[in-house]
Amino acid sequence: MSARVDRAFTRIAEGQVHYRTCGDKSSGDRKPLYMIHASPSSSVNLVPIMEVLGETRRVIAPDTLGFGDSPPPTQDIPKADDYAESIVRVMDSLSLDQCDVYGSHTGAHIACEFAINYPDRVGRLVFDGIGMFSPEDKADFLANYAPEVHPDEFGKHLIWAWNFVRDQALHFPYFKRTPEFRQANASMPTPDSIQRIVLEVLKGLTTYHKGYHAAFGHDDRARLPLITHRTLCTASKDDPLVGGVEEAASLVPNSEKAVLPNERTPEDVAEKALKINAFLDSP
């Protein structure tokens, strides 16, 4: 039986941070799992795997500052360590002393800084897709991937958001819409699935780009070797960042690697959650 995911808010200096949570608070010796979502959506994308992970442990998945229903960061140009610092305050507000930490895409870069800067607050670490990009790609992505967007009197931002979300499912990077950048086995997402993410993008329309820029500007190759925690470097088979698993694992001293199932069916999600749980529970 899947765990029921609830929604709530907790207050920090920036305002009310929205989070999703599930699972038993008294789940034996298991630490709570703090999940950091990918851009450009919110913790809504984590609900399917939360429902499975929450069967055996407490799970907390906030909307990162500037995404979903959380307030924006105060910095004009926040870095990954600024987002990481906000996690400490969210955990404090929820009376969480230490958590296992999961980060996906942008969330993986934030999780990296959180583990390095606040090692006593982290148990084990899971990177589910971390972008190990070349300096040239990082410069390209900073210039073109996440433009600053504001509401437009003719509603052009609404069309932009729809195309942005749709094209991310088809090409990587999404702004290079040619056959050579078409994602393997990509198929057109359903209108309902696009709409679900578009609504989250529109909530953070004027601040979504800050999280992307923090990830693209993150000096991952210099920072990953500083992690001291036991770490799982992984990605789903169809994740465009799956190619970074090998390099990330080679840089993190106490790490292991795995390529996990896609998340196209409930069975895929259950298998992926099982493998993450196995890592978190292993001796």
Long-range contacts (C-beta under 8 A, 24 or more apart in sequence): 1-55, 2-51, 2-52, 2-54, 2-55, 3-50, 3-51, 3-52, 3-53, 3-54, 3-55, 3-59, 4-51, 4-54, 5-47, 5-50, 5-51, 5-54, 9-69, 10-62, 10-90, 10-93, 10-94, 11-93, 12-86, 12-89, 12-90, 12-93, 13-74, 13-89, 14-65, 14-70, 14-71, 14-72, 14-73, 14-74, 14-86, 15-70, 15-71, 16-70, 16-71, 17-62, 17-63, 17-65, 17-70, 17-71, 17-86, 17-90, 17-93, 18-42, 18-43, 18-62, 18-63, 18-68, 18-69, 18-70, 19-43, 19-60, 19-61, 19-62, 19-63, 19-90, 20-44, 20-46, 20-47, 20-50, 20-60, 20-61, 20-62, 21-58, 21-59, 21-60, 21-61, 22-50, 22-51, 22-53, 22-54, 22-58, 22-59, 23-53, 23-54, 23-55, 23-56, 23-57, 23-58, 23-59, 24-57, 24-58, 25-58, 27-56, 27-57, 27-58, 30-56, 30-57, 30-58, 30-280, 30-281, 31-57, 31-98, 31-99, 31-100, 31-123, 31-124, 31-280, 32-57, 32-58, 32-59, 32-60, 32-96, 32-99, 32-100, 33-57, 33-58, 33-59, 33-60, 33-99, 33-100, 33-101, 33-102, 33-280, 34-60, 34-61, 34-87, 34-91, 34-96, 34-99, 34-100, 34-101, 34-102, 35-59, 35-60, 35-61, 35-101, 35-102, 35-103, 35-104, 35-107, 36-61, 36-62, 36-64, 36-87, 36-101, 36-102, 36-103, 36-104, 36-106, 36-107, 36-108, 36-110, 36-111, 37-61, 37-63, 37-64, 37-67, 37-104, 37-106, 37-107, 38-104, 38-105, 38-106, 38-107, 38-129, 39-67, 39-105, 39-106, 39-146, 39-208, 39-211, 39-212, 39-215, 40-67, 40-146, 40-164, 40-165, 40-168, 40-197, 40-200, 40-201, 40-204, 40-208, 40-211, 40-212, 41-67, 41-68, 41-197, 41-200, 41-201, 42-67, 42-68, 42-69, 42-70, 42-200, 42-203, 42-204, 43-68, 44-68, 44-196, 44-200, 45-197, 46-104, 48-263, 48-266, 48-269, 49-263, 49-269, 49-272, 49-273, 49-276, 52-269, 52-270, 52-273, 52-274, 53-273, 53-276, 53-277, 56-277, 57-277, 57-280, 60-94, 60-96, 60-99, 62-90, 64-106, 64-107, 64-110, 64-211, 65-207, 66-204, 66-207, 66-208, 66-210, 66-211, 67-200, 67-203, 67-204, 67-207, 67-208, 67-211, 68-200, 68-203, 68-204, 69-203, 72-204, 72-206, 72-207, 72-210, 73-207, 73-210, 75-210, 77-210, 77-213, 78-210, 78-211, 78-214, 79-113, 79-214, 79-217, 79-218, 80-109, 80-110, 80-112, 80-113, 80-214, 80-215, 80-217, 80-218, 81-113, 81-117, 82-214, 83-110, 83-113, 83-211, 83-214, 84-110, 84-111, 84-113, 84-114, 84-117, 84-118, 85-117, 87-114, 87-118, 87-121, 88-114, 88-118, 88-121, 91-121, 97-121, 98-122, 98-123, 99-123, 100-124, 100-125, 100-126, 100-280, 101-125, 101-126, 102-126, 102-128, 102-276, 103-127, 103-128, 103-130, 104-128, 104-129, 105-129, 105-130, 105-131, 105-215, 105-241, 106-211, 106-212, 106-214, 106-215, 109-214, 109-215, 109-218, 109-220, 110-214, 110-215, 112-218, 112-220, 112-223, 112-224, 112-227, 113-218, 113-223, 115-227, 115-228, 115-229, 115-231, 116-223, 116-226, 116-227, 119-228, 119-229, 122-229, 123-229, 123-280, 124-229, 124-230, 124-231, 124-232, 124-279, 124-280, 125-227, 125-229, 125-230, 125-231, 125-232, 126-231, 126-232, 126-234, 126-276, 126-279, 126-280, 127-231, 127-232, 127-233, 127-234, 127-248, 128-234, 128-235, 128-236, 128-239, 128-260, 129-234, 129-235, 129-236, 129-239, 129-241, 129-242, 129-244, 130-220, 130-233, 130-235, 130-241, 130-244, 130-245, 130-248, 131-215, 131-216, 131-220, 131-241, 131-244, 132-220, 132-221, 132-241, 132-243, 132-244, 132-247, 132-248, 133-216, 133-244, 138-216, 138-217, 140-173, 141-173, 141-212, 141-216, 142-213, 142-216, 142-217, 144-173, 144-175, 145-173, 145-174, 145-175, 145-212, 145-216, 146-208, 146-209, 146-212, 146-213, 147-209, 148-206, 148-209, 149-205, 149-206, 149-208, 149-209, 150-205, 150-206, 151-205, 157-202, 157-205, 158-202, 161-198, 161-201, 161-202, 161-205, 162-194, 162-198, 164-201, 165-194, 165-197, 165-198, 165-201, 166-194, 169-194, 172-240, 183-238, 183-240, 184-238, 185-238, 220-248, 220-251, 221-251, 224-248, 224-251, 224-252, 225-251, 225-252, 225-253, 227-252, 227-253, 227-254, 227-255, 228-253, 228-254, 229-254, 230-254, 230-255, 231-255, 231-256, 232-256, 232-257, 232-258, 232-276, 232-279, 233-257, 233-258, 234-258, 234-259, 234-260, 234-275, 234-276, 235-259, 235-260, 236-260, 236-261, 236-262, 236-263, 236-272, 237-261, 237-262, 238-262, 238-264
